[in-house]
């Protein structure tokens, strides 16, 4: 999951340092967007709905929703409503926080 989150972050960010990732072929970006979308869907619709009363269930719900939004940012952010375009930096920052949470937890295991 942490890898899917980081992949989504790298492809959805608009930082000048990562401009090369924006120039990847469309089919490759769309494939990675689908992977991020699938991981987010799994988090929300499988894990989170079964474990909403636990910390990791809520974390899966939050990170899954953020990954679903991030996959939309990767495919075509201009088609999204203006509100979702404006909150893009916040969504990506929260996804970074979730990725760090997952990564640190895996490292401690």
Secondary structure, DSSP 8 states (H G I E B T S, - for coil): -HHHHHHHHHHH---GGGHHHHTS-HHHHHHHHHHHHHHHHHIIIIIIHH-TTSHHHHHHHHHHHHHHHHHHHHHHGGGS-HHHHHTHHHHHHHHHHHHHHHHHHHHH-
